[in-house]
């Protein structure tokens, strides 16, 4: 049996903040699928389909790798898109936190014994809020992103890192924490 997994931290962003973004986006005729508020998170590493025996090993290694890692303060500030402003597919909120790369490195180290190599792509901590399917008003959208560049959505403390199962359903994914490591 395999499980679809990622390692991340679940985040609660005030509903009013998300509602404001939705209202602005709706004015621009942008179509897409919003991430449900209970599913908001940022990902240190997507693992994919993992056989159950490896899940246990990943869980054990993750706990060991993070046992001396301290909680960190974070600001969720500014909006961004992937892959770029011309063809946005993902709208996200940036996660600014000194120390977050240390957590990412510890996560990556914990995965080496299970056969995962270090990722070559740049780690950009973010919380995906919208998967964009279609949009029309490129200039309006770009201006909105610029206006929101310094907008502070939330100050929080990252206190835990979880091994999370992503169960895909027709109503969207359901996330289930399999293991949670509390940071010092």
N, C-alpha and C positions, 0 to 999 in steps of 0.2 A: 504494500500500500504506500502511495506517495502523498505528500502534502505540499501545497503551493505556499512558500514561505518568504518572509522578509524580516529584516531586523530593523526596528524603528522605535519611535516614541509617539504615543497618541497625544494629541493636543486639543485643548478646548479653547476655541476662539469665541469671544462674545457674539451671540446671535445677531445683535444690532449691527456689528461690523460687517458680517457676511451679508446681511439684508441690504445694507447701504451699497455694497459692491454690486449685488444682484440688480438693484434698482438702476444703477448707472449703466451696467452692461445691457440690461433690457432696452434702455433708450437707444442703444447703438445697433439694435437688430443682430446681436451676436447669438448664434444658436449653439447649444452644447449641452453637456451633462454635468450638473453640479455634483460635487462630492457631498454626500450626506454628512451633516455636522458631527454625528457620532463616529464617522470614519476618518476625520481629519487627523493627519499624522505627518511626520517626516521620516524618511527612509535613510538608514545608514547603508543598507545593502539589500538588494533584491536577490533572493537565492533561487527562485524557480521551484520546479517540482523535485522534491527531495524524498528519497526512500526512508521509511520510518526508522530503521536502525541509525541512520545518519542524523536524524532529528535529535535523538537522545545525545549523541556525541556533540553536536552543535550546541545544544542547550548547556551541557556540562562545560564545554570550552568557553562559551560566552560568559558564564558565571565566573570562571577562573580568571579570564582576561580583564573583567571589569571590577574585580573585588576590591581594588585599591583606588578606583577612579572616583573623583569627587563630583558632586552635583555642580551644575553650572547655571549661571544667570543667562537668560536669553531674551532678546527683543525680536518680536515678529513685526517687521517693519518694511514697508514698501512692497509694490507689486512687480512681478516680472513675468516673462513668457519664455517658453521653449517652442521651437528651436530659435526663433527670432521674431522681431516685430513685423516683418513682411508676411510671414506665414505662421502666425501663432497657432499652436495646437494645445498647449497647456498654459493656463493662467495660474500663477502661484504667488504665495506670500513668502518673502525672504525670512530666513531664520539667521539672525546675527548673534553669535555667541562665542566669545573667546573660550577656547577649550573644546569646542565641538569637534575639531579635527583630531584631537587626542582620543576622543571617544571613537570616532570613525576608524582611526588606526588600530585601536584595541580590538574593535569588531573584526577588522580585516585579519589581524594576527590570529584571532580565535578561529578563523575559518581555514587557515592554511593546513592544519592537520587533517582536515576533511577533504582537501583537494582543491580548494578555491585559491585562485591566484589573486594578487593585488590588482584592483581595477586601474586601468590606464586613464580613464576619463576623469575630468576635474570633478571634485565633490562640491556641489552647490546645494547647501542645506536649504530646503524649501518645503512648504506645505501646499500641495496641489489643491486648488479649490474648484477648477472648472476645466473640463476637457472640451476644447472648442472644435465644433464641426464646421461652422460656416460663419463668416463675418463680412461686413460690407464697408464699414466706415473706418478705413485704415488710419487716416489722419486724426479723426476724433478719438479713436482708441489709443493711438500713440500719445496724444495730448493727455488723455486720462492717466495713462501709465506714468507719464512725467509728473503730473500733479500729485500722484500717489507715491512717488519715489521715497519720500521721507515720512509718510504717514505711519504712525505707531499704532499697530493693532492690539498689541499685548506685550506686557512684560511678565515673564514667568521664570520658574526654576525648573530646569531639566533634572528630574530626580530619579528617573528610571529608564532602562532600555529593555525592550521586549522582543522576544522571538514570536512573530505573529503569523498565524495561518490566514491565508486569504481564500475564502470559500466563494467561488463564483456562482452567482444565481442570476436568473433573468431580471430580478429587481436591483441588481448591482451586487458588489462584493459584500460579504460579511467577514469582519475581522475578529479573530479569536486569539487572545494572548495565550500562548502555550507555556511560556516561561518569562518571568519578569525579574530583572536584576535591579535592586535598589542601589543607587549610587550613594557614596559616603556623604 
